[in-house]
Amino acid sequence: MSSIRSASEIDEEAADWAARVDAHGLDVERDPQLQAWLKADARRAGALLRAQAAISFLDRGRALANVAPTVEAVVAQRPDRRALIAGAGGAVAAALVGGIGLWTARPQRLDTRLGEIRRVPLADGSLVAINTKTALEVAMKPQSRHVVLKEGEAWFQVAKDPERPFVVAAGPVRVRALGTAFSVRRDAEAGVGVDVMVTEGVVETWVEGDPGPRRRLSAGSRIVLASTVSPTVAESPSEIERSLAWRNGEIALDGESLEQAARLFNRYNSRQIVIDDPALAQERFVGLFQTNEPESFAAAVAKTLGAAVSDDEGTIRIAHARIS
């Protein structure tokens, strides 16, 4: 008999876990049983987020109706777990008809601080992972889903809904999801452009006011739009996965220079890495590190390249070791 769980079974288990998290305040990142369940099947993380989004629909409706659910009431819903998930879309539709769903017309502001990485389920069942120092606004309406990325980087896993287009705007760049998962990065530096990477499905991209044709990108493809360089589509699934290692709180280096690596760590930390020697800055490095551990990176560089590390409260300096 096969031990592989069906999608419906995973959804039911996810709803059970979501109810426990909601009722008892479980820490998703630290609860060992929940983490073991999530790691056993790649589909479970998405199912849990969908279930949590479904519960948030019900809770938001109660709040707007001035009804405060008790813990017992939340737990009591668990026997009807699959109905909870399946009925999320219907709950939102009913809220709109009843007048309590007007919140969907107001943009939802999502921000992250330096070093903060968030995973947020959206009202339509989509998921957004938000990188460090990012600001975006989400507007869910009856006929459209619109996200404005003001700065930073976000990865979207989009729930399929052909009747409501999902479009991300980053400056003049537009990215329309066609049942997909993708990331958009907008740098503050002028001329850098907007970096779009597709991890699943297909997206359509274009620049407002540009008479050129719209481009379609499939999974494993990457393009930089609205930059000083002519846009070209590159296909490198492995590079994209490394670039998106931040979703797990990691920086994956595979031959980047120390100068490039320092810039990556400096995006997440108030203690800035400085490479004092220009020649050392061009040395290549390989390794997997936590975004919030620049000290571990500096120690690895010192051990591997024989460099010297000195630090104070705000700076970690890496230089060639002096020969005595």
C-alpha positions in Angstrom: 0.0 0.0 0.0 1.4 3.4 -1.0 2.6 5.7 1.8 2.4 8.8 -0.4 -0.4 11.1 0.9 -2.9 12.5 -1.5 -3.4 16.2 -1.9 -6.8 16.1 -0.1 -5.2 14.1 2.8 -2.4 16.7 3.1 -5.0 19.5 3.0 -6.9 17.9 5.8 -3.7 17.4 7.9 -2.7 21.0 7.2 -6.1 22.3 8.4 -5.6 20.4 11.6 -2.2 21.9 12.2 -3.5 25.4 11.3 -6.3 25.1 13.9 -3.7 24.0 16.5 -1.4 27.0 15.6 -4.4 29.4 15.8 -5.9 28.0 19.0 -2.8 27.3 21.0 -0.2 29.7 19.6 2.2 27.1 18.4 5.5 28.4 17.0 5.7 27.1 13.5 9.4 27.5 13.2 10.2 25.8 16.6 7.6 23.1 17.2 9.4 19.8 16.5 6.4 17.8 15.5 5.1 20.4 13.1 8.6 20.9 11.6 8.9 17.1 11.1 5.5 17.0 9.4 6.5 19.9 7.1 9.8 18.4 6.1 8.3 15.0 5.2 6.6 16.3 2.0 7.4 19.5 0.0 3.7 20.0 -0.6 2.9 20.5 3.1 4.2 24.0 3.5 1.9 25.4 0.9 -1.0 23.5 2.2 -0.4 24.8 5.8 -0.3 28.4 4.5 -3.5 27.9 2.5 -5.2 26.5 5.7 -4.0 29.5 7.7 -5.3 31.9 5.1 -8.7 30.1 5.3 -8.8 30.6 9.0 -7.8 34.2 8.7 -10.9 34.7 6.4 -13.2 33.5 9.1 -11.5 35.4 11.9 -11.5 38.7 9.8 -15.2 38.2 9.1 -15.9 37.7 12.8 -13.9 40.8 13.7 -15.7 43.0 11.3 -19.0 41.6 12.6 -17.8 42.4 16.2 -17.8 38.7 17.1 -14.8 37.5 19.0 -14.1 33.7 18.7 -13.0 31.8 21.7 -10.3 29.2 21.7 -12.9 26.5 22.2 -14.8 27.8 19.1 -11.6 27.6 17.0 -10.9 24.0 18.2 -14.5 23.1 17.6 -14.1 23.8 13.9 -11.4 21.2 13.5 -13.6 18.2 12.7 -14.8 20.1 9.6 -11.2 20.8 8.4 -11.7 20.2 4.7 -14.8 22.3 4.6 -12.8 25.1 6.2 -10.3 25.1 3.4 -12.7 24.5 0.5 -15.1 27.2 1.9 -12.5 30.0 2.1 -13.3 31.4 -1.3 -17.0 31.2 -0.6 -16.5 32.9 2.7 -14.8 35.9 1.0 -17.5 36.1 -1.6 -20.2 36.0 1.0 -18.4 38.8 2.9 -18.3 40.9 -0.2 -22.1 40.5 -0.7 -22.8 41.1 2.9 -20.8 44.3 3.0 -18.2 43.1 5.5 -15.6 42.3 2.9 -14.9 46.0 2.0 -11.4 45.5 3.5 -10.3 43.8 0.3 -10.6 47.1 -1.6 -8.0 48.7 0.8 -4.3 48.0 0.0 -2.6 45.9 2.7 0.9 47.3 3.5 3.6 44.7 4.2 7.1 45.8 5.3 10.3 44.2 6.6 13.1 45.7 8.6 16.8 45.1 8.0 17.5 41.4 8.3 13.8 40.4 8.6 12.4 37.8 6.3 8.6 37.1 6.4 6.2 34.6 4.8 2.7 35.9 4.6 -0.4 34.1 3.3 -2.5 36.5 1.2 -6.3 36.7 1.2 -6.7 34.8 -2.1 -4.7 31.8 -0.9 -1.4 33.0 -2.5 1.8 33.2 -0.5 4.4 36.0 -0.5 7.9 35.6 1.0 9.3 39.0 1.7 13.1 39.7 1.8 15.0 42.2 4.0 14.2 45.9 3.8 11.2 45.5 1.5 7.9 47.4 1.2 4.9 46.4 -0.8 1.2 46.9 -1.0 -1.4 44.3 -1.8 -4.9 45.1 -3.1 -7.3 42.2 -3.5 -10.5 43.2 -5.4 -13.4 41.2 -6.8 -11.9 41.3 -10.4 -8.2 41.8 -9.8 -5.2 41.1 -7.6 -2.6 43.9 -7.6 0.7 44.2 -5.8 2.9 47.3 -5.8 6.6 46.5 -4.9 7.9 49.9 -3.7 11.4 48.6 -2.8 13.2 45.4 -2.0 12.4 41.8 -3.1 9.5 39.4 -2.8 8.7 35.9 -4.1 5.1 35.0 -4.9 3.4 31.6 -5.0 0.2 32.5 -6.8 -3.1 30.8 -6.2 -4.8 30.1 -9.6 -7.8 32.3 -10.3 -8.3 32.9 -14.1 -11.0 35.5 -13.3 -8.8 37.7 -11.2 -5.4 38.5 -12.8 -2.4 38.7 -10.4 -0.1 41.6 -11.4 3.0 42.9 -9.6 4.1 46.5 -10.4 7.7 47.5 -9.7 8.2 51.1 -11.0 7.3 50.9 -14.7 7.7 47.1 -14.8 4.7 44.8 -14.8 4.7 41.1 -14.1 1.5 39.1 -14.6 1.3 35.6 -13.2 -0.1 32.8 -15.3 -0.5 30.2 -12.6 3.0 30.4 -11.3 5.7 31.2 -8.7 8.2 34.0 -9.3 10.3 36.7 -7.6 10.6 40.4 -8.3 13.5 42.5 -7.0 13.6 46.3 -7.2 16.9 48.0 -6.3 16.9 51.6 -5.1 20.0 52.3 -7.2 19.1 54.1 -10.5 19.7 52.2 -13.6 19.9 48.8 -12.0 16.4 47.8 -13.1 13.9 45.2 -11.9 15.1 41.6 -11.7 12.4 38.9 -12.4 13.0 35.2 -11.7 10.5 32.4 -12.4 10.6 29.3 -10.3 7.3 27.7 -11.5 4.9 28.1 -14.4 4.9 31.1 -16.7 4.8 34.9 -16.3 4.2 37.7 -18.7 6.4 40.8 -18.4 6.4 44.3 -19.9 7.4 47.9 -19.3 4.7 50.5 -19.2 5.1 52.9 -22.1 7.5 50.6 -24.0 6.1 49.8 -27.4 8.0 46.5 -27.6 6.3 43.2 -27.3 5.5 41.6 -24.0 7.8 38.7 -23.0 6.8 35.4 -21.5 9.2 33.7 -19.2 8.9 30.0 -18.1 10.3 28.3 -15.0 14.0 28.6 -14.7 14.2 31.9 -16.6 15.4 35.3 -15.5 15.3 38.8 -17.0 16.2 42.4 -15.8 13.8 45.1 -17.1 13.9 48.9 -17.1 17.7 48.9 -16.7 20.4 50.7 -18.6 21.3 47.4 -20.3 19.1 45.8 -23.0 17.0 43.0 -21.4 17.8 39.5 -22.3 16.2 36.3 -21.0 18.6 33.9 -19.3 17.9 30.3 -18.3 19.6 29.1 -15.2 17.4 27.2 -12.7 20.3 26.4 -10.4 21.4 30.0 -10.2 17.9 31.1 -9.5 17.5 28.6 -6.7 20.8 29.9 -5.1 19.6 33.5 -5.6 16.4 32.7 -3.7 18.1 30.9 -0.8 17.1 33.9 1.3 13.6 32.4 1.6 15.2 29.9 4.0 17.3 32.6 5.7 20.4 31.5 3.8 23.1 32.9 1.5 24.4 30.4 -1.0 27.8 31.2 -2.6 29.1 29.3 -5.6 32.1 31.2 -6.9 31.0 34.8 -6.1 33.8 37.2 -5.2 34.3 38.2 -1.6 33.2 41.7 -2.7 29.9 40.3 -4.0 29.5 38.1 -0.9 30.0 41.1 1.4 27.3 43.0 -0.4 24.9 40.1 0.1 25.6 39.9 3.8 25.4 43.7 4.2 21.8 43.6 2.9 20.8 41.8 6.1 23.0 43.1 8.9 23.8 46.3 10.6 27.3 45.1 11.1 28.8 45.7 7.7 31.6 43.6 6.1 34.4 45.5 4.6 37.1 43.9 2.4 40.1 46.1 2.9 42.3 44.7 0.2 41.2 45.1 -3.5 43.0 41.9 -4.5 41.4 39.9 -1.7 38.0 41.3 -2.6 38.2 39.5 -6.0 38.9 36.1 -4.4 36.1 33.5 -5.1 34.3 31.7 -2.4 31.9 28.8 -2.0 29.6 28.0 1.0 26.2 28.1 2.6 25.6 30.6 5.4 22.9 32.0 7.5 21.9 35.6 6.4 22.3 36.9 10.0 25.7 35.3 10.7 28.3 37.5 8.9 30.8 36.5 11.6 30.6 32.8 10.4 31.3 33.9 6.9 34.3 36.0 8.0 35.7 33.1 10.1 35.3 30.8 7.1 37.2 33.2 4.8 39.9 33.6 7.4 40.3 29.8 7.7 40.1 29.1 3.9 42.2 32.0 2.6 44.4 32.8 5.5 42.9 36.2 5.9 42.9 38.3 9.0 39.6 39.4 10.6 39.1 42.4 12.9 35.8 43.7 14.1 34.1 46.2 16.3 30.4 47.0 17.1 29.5 48.1 13.6 32.1 46.6 11.2 33.8 43.3 10.3 37.0 43.9 8.4 38.7 41.2 6.3 42.2 41.7 5.1 45.3 39.8 4.0 47.1 38.4 7.0 50.4 40.2 7.7 53.5 38.0 7.3 55.7 38.4 10.3 
